[in-house]
Amino acid sequence: MRLKKRTEMMIALVVACLAIMIVATWNVSAAGEELTTPSGEPGSTSDSSLIQDENTKYSKNMDIWFMLMLVAFLMIFIRKYEWGVALATLLVTAGSFLAYMATQQFYFDQAWDQTLMIRGVICSITVVIAIGVFLGTIKMWQYLMVGALFGPIYAFVEWFLFQYLSGVVDPGGSILVHMCAAYFGLGVALAIRDKRAFNEPQYTTTHSVSFVWLASMLLFILWPSFVTSLLPADQVTWGMITCYMAGIGSIITTYIVCQAVQKKVNPLIFTYAMLAGPVAIGSPLLSVNQWGALVIGLVAGVVSALSFIYLQPWLTKKIGAMDVMGVHNLHGMGGWTGALAAALIVGSATNAIAAVSVALITLVTGAIVGAVVRVTRGKISDELLFNDDLDFIKNEMPSSASALNEMGAEADREVSGATH
């Protein structure tokens, strides 16, 4: 019976692979033309400025992939779930990227190019942020499923904001990325509603929190690539200026709030809330001058830090679900700050309408995905919650390596004796 089941699985896998190959090679000649990079040589259809634009997009594409992996290190502080965070990030990235790109190609008829690749990795970084809300409360394989389900949802939100609505100001993703991540994650957590998460002490080490410091500081450096990744070349410099100014503002006020309220700096508040400025500047990125960006960052730092200290305990009690990484405090509240700031600056309510709509859409779709997760999850014992022991081969005994070496040496002696 077991052999028969394995045979059926292998046949299904082969059929699935053949189907993917057929789809991938459909109209292959046209696809080859779309993927041709301009050479700039005489007779080429494009000039050198287009080559430079391609190279710039390539660099930003790499920067955003780097940022995506750094988000994992930003969440890696729970001592018993460090490897789990890394694997969850990779699985949810794979599922979301493939699902989003397939949706864009086969439903929206989009050709693969640098711009679409950037949009695809932005989709993936959004859901990587979102899983921080319910990280450690689902089974490892389910991260792949969550990513695959999120891809089409994100594509719909993107279409809703920039094609269905008119006049949304969000070049750097305060609404599309950060609010989408926060409220999708909350929707999933509300559906799972595992209250045992309230009792998780989340043990940390100096080493694990040092990773968070490093990730936060590197994310700060790379953030301008993220918010300017889809902008025309003549707007990139201004986007970089306002992004860094907003980030400097949130560094200052996050430190002040931590010192004023808690008398010392809590690294797991500071390293997150210091990024509230870059989150908030996403919407008003091109609508403010450098000093206006600084003010937005100052406000965002206060809002995010106070949300970690006061809002999260209150919200957890009210909704009956735990935001494990405090995603709403940084990305949700930072997103609201940016969306409403842009609405005030440009004098239009469209951004406020867009923000409310995205929050509702992603809460509902997140809850639907969370219901699927809950049904397919089964039971997780208390000792395996926020614990990745079940998913990895872990061996911290140095003697094991010695034992393996000894076994190898013994085998060599036996072979040598047999030959003589």
N, C-alpha and C positions, 0 to 999 in steps of 0.2 A: 504493500500500500504506500509506504514511504517512498519507494523507488518510483512508483507511478506518479506520485505528486511532484517529485523532483523533475521527472521527465516533462510533465505538463508545464511546469514553471519555465524550464529551459526552452520549450517550444514557443511559449508566450513571449519570452524575452527575445528570441530570434525573430519572431514575427514583428514585434515592436521595433526592433532595430532596422529591419528591412523597410518598414513603413516610414521611419524617420529618414532613411536614405533616399527613398522615392520622393518624399516631400522636399528634401534638401536639394535634390538634383533637378527639380521641376523648373523649367525655363532657365537652365543653368547659364546659357549664353548671355541672357539679359542680366543675370545677377553678376556675371563676371564684369560686364561693362560698368555696373554701378560701383563695384568695389575697386575699380582701377584708380590708382593714385596718380594725379597729374605729374608729368615729368618735367615740364618747363622747357623741354627741348623744342627746336624749330618744328613746326607742324603739329605741336601739341595743342589740344583744345583749351588749355588753361595757361595762365601766365604765372610768373614766380610769386606774385602776391597770394595766389590761391595755395601754392605749396607752403608758403610761410604760415598761412592760416591753418592748414592741415597740421603742420608741425606744432603750432601753438595748441590746437585742440588735443593733439596727441599727448602733450605734456600735461595738460589739465586733466585729461582722462586718467593718466597714471596717478596724478596727485589725489584724485577723488577715490580711486581704488585704494591708495595708501591710507587715506582718511577712514575709509570703511573698515579696514583692518585695525586701525587705531581705536575705533569705537569699541572693539572687543577688549582692548587693553584698558579702556576707560571703565569697563564693567567687571574687571577681572579680580576684584578685591576680596570676594568671598573665598576663604581658604579652601573649602571643600568642593568648590565648583569652578576652579580656574580653568582646567582643561575643558570642562563642559561649556564654558563661555566661548572658548576658541572654536570648538567643533560646531556649536550651535550657530555661530556667526557664519562659518563657511557653508553649512547646510542651508540656512535661510537665504544666504546670498545666491547660491546656485539655483535654488527653486524660484526665487523671485526674478532673477535676471532672465532666465529662460522663458518664464511665463510672460513677462513684460514684453520681451523682444518678439515672441511669437504672436502676442496680441497686436503689437504694432505692425508686424509684417502681414499677417493673414487677415486681420479685421480692418485695420486702418490703412493698409496698403502702403506702409512706409518702407523705404529702401534702407538697407544697412549702410551707415556711414559714421563718421566720427561723432556727429551731433546726436544721432540715435544711440550710439554706444554710451555717450555721456549721460543721456536721459535714462538709459537702462541702469547704469551704476548708481545714479541718484535715486532711482526706485529702490535698489537694493540697500543703499545706506539708510533710506527711510525705514524699511522694515527691520533692519538691524537695530536701529534706535528703538523701534516699537517693542521688540521682544524683551527689552530691558524692564518693561512693566511686569511681565509674568515669567521672567527668566528663572529656571530651576523648578518650575511647577508642572512641566509637561515632559513627556518622554522624548528622547533625543531624536528619533526618526520624525517626530511631529514638527520639528523646526523646518524640515524640508517641505512638508505639506503646507505649513503656514506660509512659507515663502511663495510656493506655487499658487496658493489661493490669493495672496496679496497682489501679485503682479497685475492681473486684470483690474482689480479694485483701484490700484494706483493709476493705471491708464485711464480709467473712467474719471477719477478726480482731476487729473491733468486736463482731460478734454472738457470737463465741466467748468473749470476755472478759466481756461484761455480760449475756448471756442464757444461754449454755451453762454457764459456770462460775457459781458463787454465792459472793458475799462478796469479790470483787476490789475493792481500794481503790486507785483510780487516777483521781481527779477531774481532775488536771491533765496526764495523758498521759505520765508517765515510761515506762510500758510500751507503751501503745497508739500513741503518736507516736514517741518517741525510740528505743526498742528496735526497734520495727517498722522504722523508717527505717534504722537502722544495719545490721541483719541482712538485710533485703531487699537493701540496697546491696551488702553483702558477698557475698550469694548470686549476684547478677548478675556482680560482678567475678570471682568464682571460676569461673563458667562461661565468661566471656570470656577470662580468664587471658592478657592481653596483657602479657608480661614486659618489653616495650619501655618500659612506664611507669616501670620502675625507673631507667631512664637519663635520664628527662626532668629537665633542670636547673630547670625552673619559674622562669624569669627573672621578676623582679618590678621594679617601679619604686616610688619614694617615693609617687608619685601613686596607683598602684593599691592600695598598702597603706593609704593614707589613707582610701580608700573602705571598706576592711575595718574600720578603727577607727570610722568614722562609723556603719556598719551595726551593729556590735557594741554601741555605746553606745545607739543608738536602739532596738535589740531589747531591751536591758535595761529601758528605760523602758516599752516596750509589753507586756512579758511578762505582767504581771498580767491584762491583758485576755484573753490567751490561756488561762491556767490557770483563770480564773473564768468563761469564756464560757458554760458550760452549767450554772453553779451557780444555785440559788435566790438571790433578792436578799439574804436575811438571812445568807448565807454569803460574800458577795463581799468585804466589808471584811476579814474574817479571812484570806481567800485572798490578798488584796493585801499584807497585812502580812507573812505568812510568805514570800511570794514575794520581796519586796524584801529581807527579812532574810537569806534563803538566798543571794540574789545578792550582797549585801554581803560575806557570808562567803567566797564563792568569789573575789571580787576580791582580798581580803586574802591568802588562801593561795596563789593563783596567782602573785601578785607575789613572795611569800616564796620559793616553790619556784624560780621563774625566777632570782632573785638568788642563792639558795643553790647551785643546781646549775650554772647557766650564767654566773653573775656579772653578766650583763646581761639585759635583757628582750627576748626574741624576740617581736616583735609578732604573728607568725602562730601563736604558742602562746598568748600572753596574751589576745588578742582573742577566741579561741575558748574557752579554759578558764575565763575569767572568767564565762562563761554556764553553767557546770556546776551552780551552785547552783539557778538557775531550772529547769534540766532535772531535777535530782534531787528538787526539792520537789514535783514533779507528783503523785507517789503519796501522800506523807504531808502534803499541803497543809493538810488540815483536822484532822489527827490530832496536831499538835504545837503548842506555844505559840511565841511569837516567839523565845525563846532556844534552844529546840530546833531551830527552823528555821535559826537562825544556825549552830549546830553542824553540821547537815546540809550547809549551804553550805560551811563550812570544810573538812569532809571531802571533799566533792565536788570542790572546787578542787584539793586535793592529788592526789586520784586522777586527775583529768583531766590536769593538768599533767604528772605523772609518766608518764602513759600516752603523751602526745605525745613525751616525751623518751626513754623506755625501752621501752614496750610496742610502739609502732608498728614500730620496726625489727625487733624479735624476731618479731612477728606476721606481718609482711610476708615474712620469710624462711621461716617455718613453713608458711604457706598458699600461698605462691607467687603472691600477688596484691597489688596496690598499692592502698591506701586513699588516693586522691589528696588529699582534703581533710582527712583525719584524722577522718572522721565518727564512727568507732567510739570514738575517744578522748574525744569530748565526749558524743555522744548515746548510744552503747552503754554506756560505763562510767558516765556520769551516770544513765542509765536503771536500770542494775543497782543503783547506790547508792540511788536513790529507792525502787525496788521492795523491796529487802531492808530498808531502813530502815522502811518502812511495815509489812512483815511482823513486824519486831521490836516496833514500837510497839503494833500492834493485837493482837499475840500469836497470829497465825495464819499457817500456812504457805501459805495460798491464794495470796498475792501472789508467793511464790517459785515455786510451781507455774505460775502464770500467766506469769511472766517467762521461765521455761525453755521453756514451750510456745510462746510467741510467737517466741522466738529460733529455735526449730526450724522452726516453720511458715513464717516469713519467709525463713529460709535456703533451705529447700527450694523454696518458690514463687519466690524470687528466682533460684535456680539454673535453674529451668525457663524463666523469662523471659529470663535471660542466655543460655540455649541457643538460644532463638528469635532473640535479638539477634545472636548469633555466626553463625548460619546465614544470616541476611539481611544481615549487615553487608558481607560481601565483604572485599576487601583495602583497607587504609589504609596508604599509604606512610609511611615514617619521618618525612618532612618535614611531613606533614599531621596527625600525632598531636599533640594539644594545640595545634593551630593552626587558626584559623577562616578562613584566607585563601580557601579554596575556597567558603565559604558567603556571602561578602559582597563587595559592590563597594567596594573601598578605594582612595582616591585622596588622597594627602597632599601633592600638588604644587600650590602656590599658582598656578603658571603656568597650570594647566589652567583655573582660573576666568577668568583674563585671556584665555586663548585662546577660551573660550566667549563672553565678552563681545565680543571682537573679531569672532568669527563672526557674532554677532547684529547688530553695527553694520554689518558688510559686507552682510548680508542686507537691512537697512533701506535702505542706499544703493542697492542694486540695485532694490528695490521703488520707491524714490523716482524713480530714473532711468527706470524703465519707465513710470511714470504721466505723466512729462513728455515 
